[in-house]
Structure formats: C-alpha cells, structure tokens
Amino acid sequence: MLNLQSAELEAMRISLAGALLEAGKQFNPPKQIATAEYLSNEFYLPPESGVLSGLYDFYYTPYFLGVAAALDDPAVSEIDLMKAAQIGWTYFMVGFIFKRVQGQPMPIMVLFAKEGDGKSFHDEKLVPAVQANPQIGRLMDVTTAKKQGNRWNHKSYTGGFLKLVASNSPGNVKSTSSVGLAIVEEPDDTSDDVKKQGDAIGLLEERVKRYPGAKFVVGGTPSLKGFSKTEQRIEQTDRRVLPIVCHECGESHVLDFQYISWLDADDDAQPHEIYGRALPDTAVYACPHCGSTWDDYQRKENIRNTVFSAVERGDPLCGWVATRPFYGKAGFEELNELYACLPGTTLSGLVREKLAAEKLAESGDIKQIIKFVNQKQGRPYEYKSDLPDAEKLAERVEEYGELRVPAGGLILTLTVDVQHDRIAVILRAWGRGEESWLILWTEISAQTGTSDKNDPVWTELDRLVFGVYEHAKGYRLRISAASIDASDGQTNDAVYHYVRTRKQRLAKLLAIKGATTLDAEILTAPRKIDLNTKATKAAKYGLQVYMVGTNKAKDLLAERLKLAGYGPGRIHIYAGVRSDYFPQMCAEVKAPSRRHSGKKVWQPKAGAAHEAWDCETYQIHLARYLRLHLKSPADWDAIEAGLMQPDLLADSEVVPVTTLANLPDAPAAPAKQAPSLADLGRMMNGDD
C-alpha cells in the first residue's frame, strides 16, 4: 500500500515539474537561433526524402545558406525565389516551418495552387517530416484523428497554427485575419482572380500586413516570360545571383547552360535516334574566363567552396550578390540545376534532356523545350507572338476624332467590362466586310462599387448607351447593340438590374459571360428561361445570359489585328486614344498552358491590365450577334440609304455627341420608343 502511494506521489511530482517547466517557458522563451544552425543541428529529413535522410546538411544545398540568412534578417519582409525544379526547396521550407513552430510559434499559412497539391504536401512531406522530428510531433499532432484543431489542412499548436490552403477559393485565405509566416508554393499555378476578388497571392499578402514582423516567402519555377508571377515578383526585389569561383583562375561567374560542352561521335559512326552524333557522357562545364573544364565533382566543389568561404569571412549574403537596390524584398534568381549538389544531378543527364527536348521541337512539339527552360534552367520561357506589339499598334492610329464616326462606319456597338471600382467601355463602328473603327475607349469610375445598382456609374453609362453620335457624312447614329460582362458574382446583380431596366429602350442590350470551355463557339443561343427548374440569378431578373466563346473570339480578333490598311476585317484606331489602349491590347498571348496539358490558350501577362482587350473580344461577339458577317453588299447599301434620309424620328433636343464632357443626360424612357433610321435599315434587311 505504501509503495503504491509512493509511486502515485512520484508520478504527481513529475507531472507538476513538467507543468512548471512548460509554464517557465512562457516567461522565458527559448533563445532564438539562426535558421542555418537549427536546420543543421535539429532538423531531420525523413526516410521518404531519399538517400539524404537524416540530419539536414547544407553540404548538399549550400545555395540555401543565403536564403536562410535572408529569412533571419529583420530588414527583409519578403523572400522571392525563382528556381529550377529539383533543388531541395520543399524540405528546406518544411525545416523553416518547424523552426518557427518550435522556437517562435505563430499563425503560418501555406498557399498551394489546388487543394490536391496541399493534400499531397501534407501526406508526402509534412507527416513524414514530423514523424522524423519527434520534438515537433509533441507540439503539433499530424495524426488523422478528426478532432478540433487537427485536420489535414489545419494543425494547431500552442501559440499558433499551420494552415494549408488552395488558391481557387477566396474563403480559404480570407477566413484568417493575420499570419506571421506566409509561404506560396509554385505561384505561377495559383489562381489569377479568385471569384473576381483579386488574385490569391494578393489576398494572402493582406494577411501578413496585419502581423508585425511577418515574413512572406514565394518560391517557384517560372512559366512563360511575361506571364510568370514568379518572374514578376523577382523584378520587384534586389535580384540576387550566386557567382561561383573557378578553382583554376579564381574568377567568378553565374552558372549558365551555355558553358556546357560535349564531344561528337566520328562521322562514320551510326547516329543516335535522339542525340544524333552527340555523346552526352562526355559533357563538361567550361569556365568562361579561363576555359578550364569542370566535371560534376569539381562543379559541386566549386559551389560549396564559394558559399562556405563566404560564410567564413562573414559575408551576410553568404556568397549571393544583389544586382538591384534593396527595398525590403530579397530576390534569388538564376538558381538553375547546374547549382544542384544533390546526388543524381549530372551534366550528362542535363545534356540528354536538352537534346531530347530539341528533337521533339523539330517536329513542332515545344512542350519539352518549355519544360526544360522552366524546370532545369529556372527561367521563364519566352514565347514569340506574331501579333503587333504596343508600339507597332500605336503607329497605326488614324486622324479621325474621338466619338465621331468615320465615313465607312454604319452600325454602332458598345461593350462593357465590369470591375469593382470602374467599368471599361469600348464603342466601335462597323461597316462593309466587318471593317471597324474604334470610336471610344474609356473607363468610368464607380463611386460606391459596381455591386450597387444605384451607383452613379450606371447613369454615366446611360449617356453612352443612349447618346447620339455624329457621322462624318452628317448622319446621326444611335447604338444598335450593347453587351455588359456579368461574370463577376459580386457585381452581376447590378448588371442584371441595369439590363432589365433598359431593355425597353435598347432591345439588343445583352448580359454576357465568358464560356468556360476552350472550344466554345463565339456566339451560341442563350438557354431558355425555365420557371419549373431552380432559377438562376439572371432568370430571376427575367434575363437570358449570352455565353461568349472568348478563346475563338480572341483568335479572330488577333487575326484582324495583324491586318493593316483598309478593307474587310481591318481594325482602325483613332489618334488621341488613351495611351493605355495599346499595352492592354497586347496584354494576352496565346501560348501553351500548364493547366490545359500544353494546349495553346489565351493567357494574360502577369500583372497586366487587359480590360480593353476584353471589351474588343466582346465586340467580336456582338458583331456575330448582329450577323454582320452575313450581310451582303446590298444589305450594307440599304443601311446606308436609310442613314442618308432625313432623320425625321430623331429627338430634336438631343445634342450630337462630340466629347465626353457634353454627353447628354439619358432621357426618360418613352412609353414606346420609335425606331431610328438605322433600325429601319436593319428591318429592311429582314434582320428583326
């Protein structure tokens, strides 16, 4: 009995001592150690990581010492890394997360492109790493038990949590008010616009702004040049590179694939099916300064010696060199696979992949070349477009005034792209052979947000939709058709209200959305309203929404932009158009997509505004809606003949539009609006 009591007392004593120790830690937090020191002494790689399992060793990833130093630097708020694919980045970041969980607990959020990516990270990287580091397992439970604070995408621990989120849902990010560490994995694959609430990375950035001393870390492999978010972020940093010192001459340079060379087989040898006469096994790296050749061993030794020597002499950047001024963002670039010191990375292997990709490219398949440039060289692939650039487009402007219809224009159409703080508007005149003239490109600010149907922006839009426009030959034209983008779930109520309440004044006023499929036709008939089924938001307003096959519409728009001069299909632009029209018309390029298995799709360049391009795309749709491509010369003659007659039905009080400043107030809707002569011309053609 006495022994049992003694055992119980001893257990109570140990429990109390443990509790006091934990309480003491709250008042005396553990001493902060450098990230490199923590990884080298306390972080173990799991067996699942491969041959390098065990205590983390910078011998295999010396280039990350500079990144570790930046993570510890209080002056650095953001770290951006543009890298090759296989350099050990993910486990390096897992180690840094563990350092924060153990020594400086805080809310941590990791952003992935899709939920599946986050689930794979949890199962294949996080759980094995926690199991290999029991000190973390005691703080953060990674078992699959379903209980509060422990789900695969949310792990709680004292002082914070680790949250794994997908970029395609704004609620995933916005549900958390602030985080002390935010990490973005593969930014180029994240959503550009999450349900019209902004891009996922931008939403995450707002979370770190509310946490003092927070770190924002972005690491990824770039995609296409001009489209890559990784490249875009690097351009805002001090752009650090890592010059490697040659063991022979002592000069340093940034490692580049252009310095790899190999021997060719003799002329009488049988060429290889893929490599031709090249002998990949003879590949070496040559110093551009002295020409000395490095094999794989010497390449890796030069990298290690460069970095470790920099650390020994107290270099705060650990061998990295900034090429731009520092303003709080540390950027690391040109980290290609030539820097990899991991087992299995060889010069011969890189040569084989390069030659195989080039062989495929000869047959027109460039997917492997793009992959090689992105994942091996760590650079964005520059895809060449045959469209005129912004400067060439600007050279094609013509001397006709804004809001004045040139002689060839006979039908007016207006398109609107809706943004949260403004609406973008393009007015275009169409003539024979679908030759067209830009009449107006503008944007109207929204004072209280376009989700508000009473916002003054809609009254301003009335001035354009229901205005009267002067023609070079003295005619007066009204708009024949207009369309408004209703794809934004937050603003489409206001769009539907606008369209419904103006339908009596302009019958061909459409609410539109972009089709979700790549092969959708430019124009398809809208779904009929079925009151017996669950009504859509548009149906509740009594509206049919027209789906725009944007991919095909952009194809046609691009082909027309290539045409110069006068004639069918030509697109004309007036001198004095707002200067942002030209870069916005070049803001998208049709290029292979990582999300659509390499298919060529229209993609916006990273960070580039493209509202003008979208409005012009909708113009192509409206032209199809009005069947302009089917009109015969006789049809166009009839329309012009109608315009040449005195406009007896025109409101004599309406002032012709010549500038935005004197756009007339929208008149009250009459009980029954008389058709304009332009409408009469179309009726003569049997269009209605």
Sequence and secondary structure as in RCSB ss.txt:
>XXXX:A:sequence
MLNLQSAELEAMRISLAGALLEAGKQFNPPKQIATAEYLSNEFYLPPESGVLSGLYDFYYTPYFLGVAAALDDPA
VSEIDLMKAAQIGWTYFMVGFIFKRVQGQPMPIMVLFAKEGDGKSFHDEKLVPAVQANPQIGRLMDVTTAKKQGN
RWNHKSYTGGFLKLVASNSPGNVKSTSSVGLAIVEEPDDTSDDVKKQGDAIGLLEERVKRYPGAKFVVGGTPSLK
GFSKTEQRIEQTDRRVLPIVCHECGESHVLDFQYISWLDADDDAQPHEIYGRALPDTAVYACPHCGSTWDDYQRK
ENIRNTVFSAVERGDPLCGWVATRPFYGKAGFEELNELYACLPGTTLSGLVREKLAAEKLAESGDIKQIIKFVNQ
KQGRPYEYKSDLPDAEKLAERVEEYGELRVPAGGLILTLTVDVQHDRIAVILRAWGRGEESWLILWTEISAQTGT
SDKNDPVWTELDRLVFGVYEHAKGYRLRISAASIDASDGQTNDAVYHYVRTRKQRLAKLLAIKGATTLDAEILTA
PRKIDLNTKATKAAKYGLQVYMVGTNKAKDLLAERLKLAGYGPGRIHIYAGVRSDYFPQMCAEVKAPSRRHSGKK
VWQPKAGAAHEAWDCETYQIHLARYLRLHLKSPADWDAIEAGLMQPDLLADSEVVPVTTLANLPDAPAAPAKQAP
SLADLGRMMNGDD
>XXXX:A:secstr
 HHHHHHHHHHHHHHHHHHHHHHHHHHS      HHHHHHHH EE GGG TT EE  TTS TTHHHHHHHHH TT
  EEEEEE SSSSHHHHHHHHHHHHHHHS  EEEEEESSHHHHHHHIIIIIHHHHHH HHHHTTS  S   BTTE
ETTEEEETTEEEEEEETT HHHHHTS   SEEEEESGGGS SSSTTS  HHHHHHHHHTTSTT EEEEEE   BT
TT HHHHHHTTS  EE EEE TTT  EEE  GGGEEEEE  TTS  BTTTBTEEEEEEEEE TTT  EE HHHHH
HHHHHHHHHHHHTT TTTT EE S  SSEEEEEEE GGG  STT  HHHHHHHHHHHHHHHHTT  HHHHHHHHH
TS   B     S  HHHHHTT BS  TTEE TT  EEEEEEEE SSEEEEEEEEE GGG EEEEEEEEEE SS T
T TT HHHHHHHHHHT  EEETTS EE EEEEEEE   TTTHHHHHHHHHHHTTT TTEEEEEE SSTT  SB  
     TTS   HHHHTT  EEEE HHHHHHHHHHHHT  SSSTT EE BTT  TTHHHHHTSEEEEE TTTTT E
EEEE TT   HHHHHHHHHHHHHHHTTGGG  HHHHHHHHHHHHS  TTS TT   B SGGG        SS   
 HHHHHHHHTT  
